[in-house]
Amino acid sequence: MHVSPTDTEPRPVARSERAVRTDIQGLRAIAVSLVLVYHLAPSSLTGGFTGVDVFFVISGFLITLHLLEHLPSRPRDLAAFWSRRVRRLLPASLLVLAATAVATRLVAPETQWATTGARWLASTSAHDDSDMNSQATRNAKASSASTTRFMPAR
């Protein structure tokens, strides 16, 4: 909140008046870079998916900071807060899903259409995380089983 000399009531600080957090912008840039390199050349950067975790931490920090600065006094205030987040994030999410569906049909081999469609559908719901975690666990077990070396007994 900002109080001007002529105002008696504090007014909300406009987004343009807020200081740019270069530390957070730097972390975002690192996170994006990690994810991009991981997707473009997975063997060159193992663990590049950690950038997604960094994004979750940054988002949690910013949401918490906002809620602490503007404590909701009624449930309606909290509902309005989350409604603004949905209105900001949902269009981009739907655009990514649509672009993925179109690109899959245009570029991916037909043998991948069903798998990509299932993942696309899972991405529209809470089933995405459990689907991806299950697949990651299966991949890790298969990789571990094929690369395990037995050490001689001492």
C-alpha positions in Angstrom: 0.0 0.0 0.0 1.1 3.5 -0.7 0.0 6.7 1.0 0.2 9.9 -0.9 0.5 13.2 0.9 -3.1 14.2 -0.3 -4.7 10.9 0.5 -5.9 9.8 4.0 -6.6 6.3 2.9 -3.8 4.0 1.6 -4.3 3.0 -2.0 -3.1 -0.2 -3.6 0.3 0.0 -5.3 0.0 -0.2 -9.0 1.9 -3.0 -10.7 4.1 -0.5 -12.5 5.1 1.1 -9.2 6.4 -2.1 -7.8 10.1 -2.7 -7.8 11.3 -5.3 -10.3 12.8 -8.2 -8.4 15.9 -8.9 -10.5 16.8 -11.8 -8.2 13.6 -13.5 -9.0 13.9 -12.7 -12.7 17.3 -14.2 -12.7 16.1 -17.4 -11.1 13.3 -17.6 -13.7 15.9 -17.3 -16.5 18.0 -20.1 -15.0 14.9 -22.3 -14.6 13.8 -21.7 -18.2 17.3 -22.4 -19.4 17.6 -25.6 -17.5 14.2 -26.9 -18.9 15.1 -25.8 -22.5 18.5 -27.5 -22.5 17.0 -30.6 -20.9 14.4 -30.8 -23.6 16.7 -29.9 -26.5 19.6 -32.1 -25.5 18.6 -34.4 -22.6 21.9 -36.3 -22.4 23.9 -33.0 -22.0 22.1 -32.0 -18.8 20.8 -34.7 -16.5 18.4 -33.2 -14.0 17.4 -30.3 -16.1 13.8 -30.9 -15.1 14.8 -29.3 -11.8 13.9 -26.0 -13.5 10.3 -26.9 -13.1 10.8 -27.3 -9.4 12.4 -23.9 -9.3 9.4 -22.4 -10.9 7.1 -24.0 -8.3 9.2 -22.6 -5.5 9.2 -19.1 -7.1 5.4 -19.3 -7.6 4.8 -20.4 -4.0 7.0 -17.6 -2.8 5.3 -14.9 -4.9 1.8 -16.2 -4.0 2.7 -16.3 -0.3 4.2 -12.8 -0.4 1.2 -11.4 -2.2 -1.2 -13.0 0.3 0.8 -11.7 3.3 0.9 -8.2 1.8 -2.8 -8.2 1.0 -4.4 -10.5 3.7 -7.8 -11.6 2.6 -10.4 -10.5 5.2 -13.2 -12.6 3.8 -13.4 -15.9 1.9 -14.6 -13.8 -1.1 -11.3 -12.0 -1.2 -9.4 -15.3 -1.4 -11.8 -16.5 -4.1 -11.1 -13.3 -6.1 -7.4 -13.8 -5.7 -7.5 -17.3 -7.1 -9.9 -16.2 -9.8 -7.4 -13.6 -11.0 -4.7 -16.4 -11.2 -7.0 -18.7 -13.2 -7.9 -15.9 -15.6 -4.2 -15.1 -16.1 -2.9 -18.7 -16.4 -5.7 -20.7 -18.1 -5.5 -19.0 -21.6 -1.8 -19.7 -21.9 -2.3 -23.3 -20.7 -5.0 -23.9 -23.2 -2.9 -22.4 -26.0 0.0 -24.8 -25.1 -2.4 -27.8 -25.1 -3.9 -26.8 -28.5 -0.5 -26.2 -30.0 0.7 -29.6 -28.7 -2.3 -31.3 -30.2 -1.8 -29.7 -33.6 1.9 -30.3 -33.6 1.4 -33.9 -32.7 -0.8 -34.5 -35.7 1.5 -32.6 -38.0 4.9 -33.8 -36.8 4.7 -36.9 -34.6 4.5 -40.4 -36.1 1.0 -41.9 -36.0 2.3 -44.5 -33.5 2.7 -41.7 -30.9 -0.7 -40.1 -31.4 -2.5 -42.3 -28.8 0.1 -41.8 -26.1 0.3 -38.1 -26.7 -3.5 -37.8 -26.7 -3.6 -39.7 -23.4 -1.0 -37.4 -21.9 -2.7 -34.4 -23.3 -6.0 -35.5 -21.7 -4.2 -36.1 -18.4 -2.7 -32.6 -18.6 -6.2 -31.1 -18.4 -6.8 -32.7 -15.0 -5.0 -33.7 -11.8 -4.2 -37.1 -13.3 -1.2 -35.5 -15.1 1.2 -35.7 -12.1 0.3 -39.3 -11.2 0.6 -40.4 -14.8 4.0 -38.7 -15.2 5.3 -40.0 -11.9 4.2 -43.6 -12.7 6.0 -43.3 -16.1 9.1 -41.9 -14.5 9.2 -44.7 -12.0 8.8 -47.3 -14.7 11.6 -45.7 -16.7 13.9 -45.5 -13.7 13.3 -49.2 -12.8 13.9 -50.3 -16.4 17.1 -48.2 -16.7 18.4 -49.4 -13.3 17.7 -53.1 -14.2 19.5 -52.8 -17.5 22.6 -51.0 -16.1 23.1 -52.7 -12.7 26.7 -54.0 -12.3 27.4 -56.6 -9.7 30.4 -55.8 -7.6 32.6 -58.8 -6.6 32.1 -59.9 -2.9 35.0 -59.0 -0.6 
